[in-house]
Amino acid sequence: MNCRYFQRSLRLALALFSALHAAPGWSVPRTPTDDASIIERLPFRAGDSRARALAELRANAFKAPDDAAAALALAQAYFDLALARGDPRYVGYADAIVTRFGARMSPDLLLMRGTLRQYRHDFAAALADFAAVLEQDPDRAGAHAWRGAIYLVEAQYANARAECAALLRLQRAVLYGGCTGLAQAYTGQLAAAYDTLQKALALTSDDDRRLWLQTRLGEVAAWQGQPAKAERHYRAALALGQDDGYLLAAWTDFLLDNQRTAEVAKLLANWEASDGLLLRLAEAETLLQSPAAAAHIQALDDRFAAAKLRGDTTHRAEESRFQLRLRKNPVLAVQLALANYQEQREPRDLRVLLESALAARDGAAAKVARDSLQSSGFEDPRLRALAAQTEGMQPSGGAP
């Protein structure tokens, strides 16, 4: 296995939890028709070393199209850009590079293909790729970490803990801490989760890992009802100076929850290309009664419509939030939230289901959410309060 790719994949295996939990984009991924085609003028600042590094990686892959190591390096660079900028088009570029190897899939290529598939929420296919990797190499930490992340998204907590245990066996202490910390957070152990993530943070000086851990610590602190502590963690993550779509989504959600809408509008002003961040920008602008809100709401409408035309269902949670908060259509919002919850059952998915069920007076949807909250034991007082407000609704929907 290529050593540089191995090290990078381990760093990204921790960031994978962000990749899975981030609000997905729904722009059309463009697949290049040939290796020489210009796929995009990348939005780098003058003197940005990433532009030069990416140009070199593309040149290497073009000169040696059968070189798996060169292909992996370029695919990884594109995937990094997708995470940093919240732009799924880069996943399309990476996918074109990987899939041209066809049946000649090494464990490295399978791991990358699974990574790209999970980004598109094709979890079954991604799990199949990671299983194939582990058949050839049972000690591949990245495959165990990715599987753990998917199981957490699907609320398969026993399976997730088994993958965490595999990471402990492989002596991947930081990955183990990230995996276990999230499993604890999602199952009613917020204090233990915070301690676990803090211990993992103390074990690493890697900026990628520190950014992810600080972000998740911010979320856990917010779930604990400790906004000052949460803000310290978010600001520590921001101080690392890296573009990261998940961090921006989590931070701006925190700001919106705390009525700091002007900060959101300022922070996200240049992030319209990221669909999940555009949603948050439009929410802030609407609350501020900004003239820019109407154009951004229409842009989101257009993007959701385009997603429907190509059968893309990865954006249901975001569209539910859009219909609830910006289009004021709680009936459609709850339908979308329920469909999303069949596949993705993280706290943010539970929240939009509860909010839309409450607004639509849909007792059946509310019961799904309450049952899930009870079975997981998730402790966020905000969600507990929402669930309490839905008590007494008629199972068929409508006011009791």
N, C-alpha and C positions, 0 to 999 in steps of 0.2 A: 504494500500500500504506500502511496505517496505520503511522505512524512509531513510535508507542509499542509497537504489537504487534511490529513488526520488531525493535526493540531487545530486547524481552522474549524473542522467539523465538530470537534469537542467544544470549542468556544460557542459555535452556533447552536450546538445541542442544548446549551443552557438558554440561549436566546430563542430557541424553538418555542418555549412556552409563550413568549411574546408573539411569535409568528402565528401560533394557533389562536391566541386569545385576542389578537388585534382585530379591530373592525376591518373586514376585508374590503378591498376595492372591487369594483365591478366594471372597470374599463376593459375594453376588448384586448386580450393579449395578442399582440401581433407576432406571427411566426414568419421569419424571413424565408424568402423563396430560394435564396442562394447565399453562399458564404461571402460574396463580394458586395451584397446589397447594403446600403446605408439604412440602418434601422431607426436611428434617431440622433439628433443633435443633443447630446447630453447636457443637462443644466448645471454644469460645474462653473465655479468662479475662476477667474483668471489666476493661473498659477496653482490651481488645485492639483495635487499630486495624484489624486484618484483618476483624473482624466488620462494622464500619461500612463499610469499603471494599467488601466483598462485597455488603452490602445495597444500596449505591448502584449497583453494577454490575447487580444483578438488577433494580432499579427502572428503570434506563436501558434494559435489554433488553426489559422488559415494556412500556414506553411506546412503543418503536419496534421491533416484532418483525421488520421487514424491514431493519433497519440492521445490515449485516454487521460493521461495526466494533464496535458494542455487543455483538453476539453473540460475537465473537472475544474481546473483553476478558473477558466472563463465563466463556466456556469455558476460557480460559487460567487464570483464577483457580481454577476447579474443578480443573484439571489440576495446578496448583501444590499444591493441598491433597492430591491423591492422592499426589504425590511426598513431601510433607512428612510425612504421617501414615500412609503405607502402606495407605491405604484405597481400594480400587478403586470404591467406590460413587460417588465424585466423578467418576470417568471416565464412569460412566453418565449423570450429570447433564450433563456437557460434551457427550457424544455426542447427547443429546436436543436440545441447543441447535443443534449443527452440522447434524445430519441434516434438520432441518426446512426447510433451504434446498434440499433435493432436488437437481435438476439445475442449480441456479443456483450452482454451485460456482466461486468465484473462486480464484486461486492461494492466497490466505491461508486460505480455508476448506479447500481440499484439503490444505494443509500441516497444519492442525490435525486434520483427519480422519485423515490418515496417522499423526500422532502418537498419537492415541487407539487406532488399530488396532494399532500396534506394541506399545502397552502391554498389549494383550490377546494379544500374540504372534501376531497374524494378519499375519505378515511379508510374505506375497505381496501381500495387498491394500494394505498400507502402502507397499511398494515401488512398486506401481502408482500410488498417489496421488502419491508423490514424483516419479515419472517424469513424471506429468501436469503437476506444478508446473514441472519443469525444461523441459518442452516450451514452456511459455509464458514462462518466465524462466530461461534457462540459468545465470544468475548468482545464483540464490537459495541463499545459503550454508546456510540451515537445512535445505533438502532434501538437499544434499550431505552435511551432517553426519549427518543421520538415516540416510541410506543407508549411510554408512560404519559407523555403529554396528550396523546390522542385519547387514551383511556380516561384521563382527567376531564377532557372536554365532554366525553360521552357519559360521565358520572359512573364509570366502571371502576370504582375505587379499589376494590380488591386486586384487580388486574394491575392498576397503576402502582399499588404498593409492591407488587411482585417485581415490577420493573425497577422501582426505587431500590429494592433489596439487591437486585442484580448489579446496580451501580455501586452499592456499598461493597459487594463482593469483589468488584473490579477495582476497588480503592479509588473511585472517582468521587472524592469527598464533596466537592462543590456541586457537582451534578446531583449527587445523592441529596445534599441539603436542599437544593432547589426543588427537586421532585417531591421529597418528603414534606417540605414546608408547604407546598401547594396542597398536597393531599390532606395535611392537617387543617389548613385554612378552610378548605371546602367542606370539611366534615365536623365542624363544631369545635375546633381546637385553635382558636385564633391566637391565644397567648403562647401556646406551644409553637405554632407556626412562626410567629414573630421571632421567638428565640432561635428556632432552627435556621431561619433565613439570616439572622444576625451572625450566627456562628459560621455559616457558609461565607458571608461577606468578609469575615475576619481572616478567612483562609486564602483569599485571592487578591492579587494586585492587578489582574487583567481588567482593562477598562470595559470591555464588552460584558464581562460577567458582573462587574460592579454596577454598571448601568442597569442591567436587568434586575439584579438583587435589590438595588435601591428603589427601583420602580415598584417591585412587588412588596417591599416593606412599606412603601407609601400606601399602597392599596390596603394591606392588612391593617395598618394603623387607622386608615379611614374607616374600614369596616368595624374597628373597635370603638369608633366614636371619638378618636383622638386627632382632630384636624391639625393641631400645631405640630405634632410629631410627624404626621403624614406629609405636611408641607416641607419639613426639614429633609425628609428622604427624597421627595420629588426634586427639590432644589439641588441636592447632592448629585442626583442623576443628571440634571440639566447642566450642572457645572462641568461635567466631563466633556461638554462641547461636541457631542456627536448627534447627527441627525438620526432620529429614531421615531418611527411612526407610532409605535405602541406607547412609548413614553409620552408623546404629545397627546395622544388620545386619552390616556389615563389622567394626565395632569389637567387637561382642559375639562374633562368630566368632573374632576374634583373642584375646579374653579366654578363651573356651572352650578354644581350642587351647593356651593357656598356663595352664590349670587355675585360672583366676580366676573360678570359678563364682558365688561370693557377689556379686561386683560385677555380674555379668550379671543375677542375680535382682533386685537392688536397682534397677538402671538401667531394667529393662523392666517393672517392677511395674505401671505404668499404661498399658501398650501392648498390652493384650489384643485391642483391635479390629484391630490389624494382624496378619494371619495368619502372615506370615513371622517377625515378632518374637515372636509367641506360641509358635511352634515353638522358638525359641531359649530363651525363658523356661522352657518345659516341660523342655527338656534340662537347664538349670541346676538347676531344682527337683528333677528326678529324681536328679541327681548329689548334691545336697545332702540327699536324702531328705526333702524338704519335703512336708507334708500337702497342699499346694496342687497338687502335680504331677498327681494323679489326675484332678481336675476339668479341668485344662487339657489333659491328654491326651485325655479324652473329648470336649472341645470341638473339638479338632483332628479327631478321628475323625468327628464330626458334620459338620464343614465339608467334609472330603474326600468324605464320602458325598453331601452335597448337590451338590458339584461334579460327581460322576459322574452324578447324575440329570439334570443339564442338559447333559451332554456336554462339560464344560469340562476340557480337558487341559493348561492352562497351568501347572499346579501339580505336574507329575510329579517334578521334581527335589526339591521340598520333601516330597512324599509318600514318595519313596524314602528320603530322610533320616529321615523320621518312622518308617517301617517298620523301618529298620535300627537306629536308635539308641534308639527308644522302645518299639516293638512287638516288637523282636528277631525280625523275620521277614526274613532276608536273601534268601530265594528271591523273595519278592514285591518286595523292595527292588531287586534287580538287574533284574527285569523292567521296573519303572518307570524305572530309570536308563537302561536301553538304549533304551526308547521315547523318553525325553526327549532322549537323545543323538543321535537321528536329526534333531532340529530345532535343538538348542542345544548348542554345543560350546565353551563357555568353560571356564576353569580350574575353577570350582566344579562344573560339570557333569561334568567329567572326574574330579574327586575323588570325588564320590558314586558314580560308576560303578566306580572302582577299589576303593573301600572295600566296596561291596556285593558286587562280584565276588569279592573276597578272602574275605569272610565266608561267601558262598554256595559257595565253592570252584568257581566257574563259569569254566572255562578259556576258553570262547569269548568271554564278555563281557570277560574280562581281556585277551584278545588285541586286541579292538576298542580298548580303552583304551590298551594299549601301542603299537599301531600309530599311533594318533592322537598320542600323546606323542612318538613318534619323528619323525613327519612334520612336526609343528609346531616341534619343538625346545624346547618350553617347559622352563624350567630349575628350577622349584621343587623343592628337594631332598626335601620331604615327599612330593610325588607320585612323584618318581623312586624313593624308597624303597618306596612302596606298589607301584609297578610291578615292582620287583625281587622283591618277596615273592610275586608271582603267577607268576613264571617256573616252568615245569615242571608247571603245572596241565594236566589233561586238557582238550582242546578241547571235549568234550561236557559238562564240568562234573563235579564230584565229585573226591575226593582222588586224586592220582596213585598 
